[in-house]
Amino acid sequence: MADKKRVALVGVKRCIDYAVRIRVKPDGTGVVTQNMKMSMNPFDEIAVTEAVRLKNAKHFDEVVAVSVGPKECQETIRRALAMGADRGIHVETAAADGDGGDLQPLSVAKVFKAVADKEKPSLVILGKQAIDDDTGATGQMLAGMMNCSQGLRAYKLNLGDKEHIEVTKEMDAGLETVKLQLPAVVTCDLRLCEPVFAKLPEIMKAKKKPLETLTPSSLGVEVKSRLQTVKVTEPPKRQAGSIVKSVDELIAAFKKEGFLD
């Protein structure tokens, strides 16, 4: 009997580009997204790059990129395919889904659980957080729903055999390494790897790679908002700094501001 195909499932989210200056809506209900440059969440770029690396090292047979959201998310999936993923799955939701609000971690985790039940992955790799809402909860929720091991904020991944994965993460006291039974859910930290840059030939090839479109209802998942954003405000403006010419002036300035007695 042939060995079962080993699949790595990677989550990719469409976010406002990290280099774009965020503007709050005048009514304070959220941030402006219209006519904004959108791109893949940077932590998800790391997840895709690491999944492709593991596949190239013969640990997996296939990398599947998954995104949940409106039709435009297919562009994000195509980017993942150009980076080396083999095929994509888009779970399409309309802007009105979730009572008119953005998709929340619990809904996304439920969708990924349904996709995981369908694909039977050996490993699910996600970014540790998205740069738009900074929630950082989807991976933990998904692991709980799948009743499997989880490794968070991965700094280094090592697959010594087909049954386990070692996950190293940075801590205040140094590095911590845990050995997890597969299947498992892993979230990626910033220094796990350097994201690959998709070249033009790979971008053209990605257009021919398979991309399956599903809906939450076809997966038996209800997408519903359970949290309400009360208000969004801009951070307070930073005060201008000042230059001092000596240590005595610095100490005097600290005392004036109440930092020193």
C-alpha positions in Angstrom: 0.0 0.0 0.0 1.3 3.4 -1.0 2.1 5.9 1.8 -0.5 8.6 2.5 0.3 11.9 0.9 1.7 14.3 3.5 0.1 17.7 3.2 1.1 21.0 4.8 -1.8 23.5 5.1 -0.9 27.2 5.2 -3.1 30.1 6.1 -2.7 33.3 4.1 -4.6 36.5 5.0 -5.2 39.6 2.8 -4.3 42.7 4.8 -3.5 46.4 4.2 0.1 46.6 3.1 2.5 47.1 6.0 4.0 50.2 4.4 0.7 52.0 4.0 -0.2 54.7 6.5 -3.4 53.6 8.3 -6.3 56.1 8.5 -9.2 55.8 10.9 -12.7 56.4 9.5 -14.3 59.7 10.4 -17.1 57.9 12.3 -14.6 55.8 14.3 -16.1 52.5 13.2 -12.9 51.1 11.7 -10.0 51.9 9.4 -10.2 53.0 5.8 -9.7 50.1 3.4 -11.0 51.5 0.1 -8.4 52.2 -2.5 -5.7 51.0 -0.1 -2.9 48.7 -1.3 -3.5 45.2 0.0 -0.9 42.4 0.3 -0.3 39.1 2.2 0.1 39.3 5.9 3.9 39.3 6.5 3.7 36.6 9.1 1.9 34.4 6.6 4.6 35.1 4.0 7.0 33.5 6.5 4.6 30.5 7.0 4.4 29.9 3.2 8.2 30.1 2.9 8.8 27.7 5.7 6.2 25.2 4.4 7.8 25.3 1.0 11.2 24.8 2.5 9.9 21.7 4.4 8.4 20.3 1.2 11.7 20.8 -0.7 13.4 18.9 2.1 11.0 16.0 1.4 9.1 16.3 4.7 5.9 17.0 2.8 4.5 16.1 -0.6 2.2 19.1 -1.1 1.7 22.6 0.3 -1.9 23.9 0.2 -2.5 27.7 0.7 -5.9 28.6 2.3 -7.5 32.0 2.6 -10.9 33.1 3.9 -12.6 36.2 2.8 -13.9 38.1 -0.3 -13.1 37.3 -3.9 -10.0 39.5 -3.8 -8.3 37.0 -1.5 -7.6 34.9 -4.6 -4.8 37.4 -5.4 -3.2 36.5 -2.1 -3.5 32.8 -2.8 -1.9 33.3 -6.2 1.0 35.0 -4.5 1.4 32.0 -2.2 1.3 29.7 -5.3 4.0 31.9 -6.9 6.1 31.4 -3.7 6.0 27.7 -4.1 2.6 26.4 -2.8 1.1 23.6 -5.0 -2.6 24.5 -4.9 -5.0 26.9 -3.2 -8.3 26.8 -1.5 -10.4 30.0 -1.2 -13.3 30.0 1.2 -15.3 32.9 -0.1 -17.3 35.2 2.2 -19.1 38.4 1.3 -18.5 41.7 3.0 -21.9 41.3 4.7 -20.9 38.0 6.3 -20.5 38.1 10.1 -23.3 40.6 10.6 -21.4 43.2 8.5 -18.2 43.0 10.5 -14.8 41.6 9.7 -14.1 37.9 10.0 -13.1 37.1 13.5 -10.6 34.4 14.8 -13.3 32.0 15.9 -15.1 32.0 12.6 -11.7 31.6 10.7 -10.7 28.8 13.0 -13.9 26.9 12.3 -13.5 27.3 8.6 -9.9 26.0 8.8 -11.1 23.1 11.0 -13.5 22.1 8.2 -10.8 22.4 5.5 -8.5 20.4 7.7 -11.1 17.7 8.0 -11.3 17.6 4.2 -7.6 17.8 3.5 -6.2 15.7 6.4 -2.9 17.7 6.7 0.0 16.5 8.7 0.9 20.1 9.7 -1.0 23.4 9.7 1.2 26.5 9.6 -0.1 30.0 10.3 1.4 33.4 11.0 1.4 34.1 14.7 -0.8 37.1 14.1 -2.2 39.4 11.4 -0.9 43.0 11.2 -4.4 44.4 10.8 -6.2 43.3 14.0 -3.2 41.8 15.9 -5.5 39.2 17.5 -3.1 36.3 17.4 -5.8 33.8 18.4 -6.7 31.7 15.3 -3.9 29.1 15.7 -4.7 28.4 19.3 -8.4 28.1 18.6 -7.8 25.8 15.6 -5.5 23.5 17.6 -8.2 23.2 20.3 -10.9 22.3 17.7 -8.6 19.8 16.0 -7.6 18.4 19.4 -4.0 18.3 18.3 -0.6 19.6 19.4 0.3 23.3 19.0 3.5 25.2 18.8 3.3 28.9 19.1 5.7 31.7 17.9 8.0 29.3 16.2 11.6 30.5 15.8 12.8 27.3 14.3 11.2 24.1 13.0 12.8 20.6 12.8 11.2 17.4 11.5 13.4 14.5 12.6 10.8 11.9 11.6 7.4 11.6 10.1 5.6 11.5 13.4 7.0 14.5 15.3 8.1 18.1 14.9 10.3 20.1 17.1 9.3 23.7 17.6 11.7 26.2 19.1 10.5 29.6 20.3 12.2 32.7 21.8 11.5 33.4 25.5 12.8 36.1 27.9 15.1 33.5 29.4 16.4 32.1 26.1 15.0 29.5 23.8 12.5 26.8 24.5 12.1 23.6 22.3 9.1 21.4 22.4 8.5 18.1 20.6 5.0 17.7 19.2 3.1 14.7 17.9 1.8 15.2 14.3 -0.7 16.4 13.2 0.0 19.7 14.8 -0.7 23.4 14.4 2.3 25.8 14.4 2.3 29.6 14.3 5.3 31.4 12.9 7.3 34.2 14.5 9.2 36.9 12.6 12.7 35.3 12.6 11.7 31.8 11.5 12.9 32.5 8.0 13.3 35.2 5.3 10.3 35.3 3.0 11.1 34.4 -0.6 10.5 36.9 -3.4 8.3 35.5 -6.2 9.9 36.1 -9.6 8.0 36.7 -12.8 8.3 33.1 -14.1 6.8 31.7 -10.9 4.1 34.4 -10.9 3.1 33.2 -14.5 3.2 29.5 -13.5 1.0 30.3 -10.5 -1.8 31.3 -12.8 -2.1 27.7 -14.0 -2.0 26.1 -10.5 -5.3 24.7 -9.2 -7.4 27.0 -7.0 -10.6 25.6 -5.5 -13.4 27.9 -4.3 -15.6 26.9 -1.4 -18.1 28.7 0.9 -18.6 28.4 4.6 -22.0 26.9 4.1 -20.6 24.2 1.8 -18.2 23.3 4.7 -21.1 23.3 7.2 -19.7 26.4 9.0 -21.6 29.4 10.2 -19.7 32.7 10.0 -21.0 35.0 12.7 -19.6 38.0 14.6 -19.5 37.5 18.3 -17.5 40.6 19.1 -18.5 44.2 18.4 -16.0 47.0 17.8 -17.1 49.9 19.9 -14.7 52.5 18.7 -11.4 52.9 16.8 -9.2 55.9 17.5 -5.8 57.0 16.3 -2.8 56.7 18.7 -1.9 60.0 20.5 0.6 62.1 18.6 4.1 61.9 19.9 5.6 65.0 21.4 8.7 66.4 19.9 11.9 65.5 21.6 14.6 67.9 22.8 18.4 67.9 22.7 20.5 68.5 25.8 24.1 69.4 25.7 25.3 67.8 29.0 24.5 65.2 31.6 23.5 67.9 34.0 20.9 69.3 31.6 19.6 65.7 31.1 19.2 65.2 34.8 17.5 68.5 35.2 15.1 67.7 32.4 14.3 64.3 34.0 13.6 66.1 37.3 11.4 68.6 35.6 9.3 65.9 34.0 9.0 64.0 37.3 11.2 61.0 36.2 13.7 61.7 39.0 13.3 62.9 42.5 
